[in-house]
């Protein structure tokens, strides 16, 4: 473990809430409060004309000006732009997330002093572009992201150390076979892990980056809106941005209340009209049964991919604030035959595990001879090269690294040039999808240019993938006959370029407290945000 001077910092950058933690003088993880005195910070950003609000204040301001409010940006990580314009501007989701990270960092520093290094968690099912975007957000917030760790892995470490089935060194007394069910505000993951001594081996993982507590909220939004329109048929509160924000707040409150009691009274007002309705827990569970079923199906699938039966499992851990819904524990108990463990704070466990892992990473850089836990993850999506099949002329994905392969891993395949006198070789890298590349995520391209004249058709081209434990990828393309190669962290199909990151970083670091709104009337320099159809930096692509 690490001492406070090493500043072992872990951050759970959540869809709806974020948490930052550190290791205290005894090597124990502790959450750090924000400036409002809370241990969890809403991952909500409000863009003022000359600054940025984050957290509770952002929610309050956004109730009146929802066109300036950014919520659930984590779902758009890896995309070119956030899902909606903010005050008429398009922003990269990395920039929005960087504002959340900057607040977490600034508030934490008032308690423990300055720091830059941190471990940030991501859903196990995040693909490579989303992981890269998370690292970029950390950089823009003034953080040196020493590693990315999967949220379920972090949770398993925290549960193990703090619940006692692991000792203070992170060792298990016997082999533990753990299922981590992680239902957060916006994403869902299931991870199967085996812990032996200080070795944490992920066996399989699966999930959905578009399934989380907010989807349960939206079911209630639709219900409340329908009941409102039954009484006031000429008014649809969903069509008004302010009305929609009120619906979301009422829905979330009702969902939380139904986790504690069997029924809740819903009062909703819009434009001088109002309704009062009673909703039972049973009705809510029926309304959202298909969402819960999606998590059950994924859990069963991942367990099967790991080669396990429920009788092999020694621990079933709940993570994520949305796991508080009684329907979750009831479903898992029926499915597994055991009651899930929710003994730790569902909101703070991931950040605590990240802080413990940060201590491990920092200790690896010292001369300490103390054995440290080792973590072996798997890749959550297959990585492939998308090419053209010679016989049919149709797209074909050559899988380089299958799903759930232990990391780190290197893979090599040999391809051929498609025609004589080919002047360049382009390796198109995709993640996920089927054998034809359908429903895959473009990762980027590795390109060898300026090949010499006279190169015959069918010239061998070696493609090498190096996939690290944190889910980051490097691709090398090589023409052995000519002894030339291209090794890149790949030209990306999405996300910010290195130049764009530098543009944003140069600007944002000028006024870190509070982070300014780029392009505002008070800005003296630096790149404005991208307007629709604009061509000024930072160069993000409109969807």
Secondary structure as GFF3:
##gff-version 3
##sequence-region A 1 543
A	DSSP	three_ten_helix	4	6	.	.	.	ID=ss1
A	DSSP	beta_strand	9	12	.	.	.	ID=ss2
A	DSSP	beta_strand	17	23	.	.	.	ID=ss3
A	DSSP	beta_strand	29	31	.	.	.	ID=ss4
A	DSSP	beta_strand	41	42	.	.	.	ID=ss5
A	DSSP	beta_strand	45	47	.	.	.	ID=ss6
A	DSSP	beta_strand	52	54	.	.	.	ID=ss7
A	DSSP	alpha_helix	56	62	.	.	.	ID=ss8
A	DSSP	three_ten_helix	66	68	.	.	.	ID=ss9
A	DSSP	beta_strand	69	70	.	.	.	ID=ss10
A	DSSP	three_ten_helix	73	76	.	.	.	ID=ss11
A	DSSP	alpha_helix	93	112	.	.	.	ID=ss12
A	DSSP	beta_strand	117	122	.	.	.	ID=ss13
A	DSSP	alpha_helix	128	140	.	.	.	ID=ss14
A	DSSP	beta_strand	144	150	.	.	.	ID=ss15
A	DSSP	alpha_helix	151	163	.	.	.	ID=ss16
A	DSSP	beta_strand	176	183	.	.	.	ID=ss17
A	DSSP	beta_strand	188	196	.	.	.	ID=ss18
A	DSSP	beta_strand	199	208	.	.	.	ID=ss19
A	DSSP	alpha_helix	213	231	.	.	.	ID=ss20
A	DSSP	three_ten_helix	237	239	.	.	.	ID=ss21
A	DSSP	alpha_helix	241	258	.	.	.	ID=ss22
A	DSSP	beta_strand	263	270	.	.	.	ID=ss23
A	DSSP	beta_strand	273	280	.	.	.	ID=ss24
A	DSSP	alpha_helix	281	287	.	.	.	ID=ss25
A	DSSP	alpha_helix	289	305	.	.	.	ID=ss26
A	DSSP	three_ten_helix	310	312	.	.	.	ID=ss27
A	DSSP	beta_strand	315	319	.	.	.	ID=ss28
A	DSSP	three_ten_helix	321	324	.	.	.	ID=ss29
A	DSSP	alpha_helix	326	336	.	.	.	ID=ss30
A	DSSP	alpha_helix	349	364	.	.	.	ID=ss31
A	DSSP	beta_strand	374	376	.	.	.	ID=ss32
A	DSSP	beta_strand	383	388	.	.	.	ID=ss33
A	DSSP	beta_strand	395	401	.	.	.	ID=ss34
A	DSSP	beta_strand	409	416	.	.	.	ID=ss35
A	DSSP	beta_strand	425	431	.	.	.	ID=ss36
A	DSSP	beta_strand	441	448	.	.	.	ID=ss37
A	DSSP	beta_strand	460	467	.	.	.	ID=ss38
A	DSSP	beta_strand	473	479	.	.	.	ID=ss39
A	DSSP	beta_strand	484	488	.	.	.	ID=ss40
A	DSSP	beta_strand	491	492	.	.	.	ID=ss41
A	DSSP	alpha_helix	498	508	.	.	.	ID=ss42
A	DSSP	three_ten_helix	509	511	.	.	.	ID=ss43
###
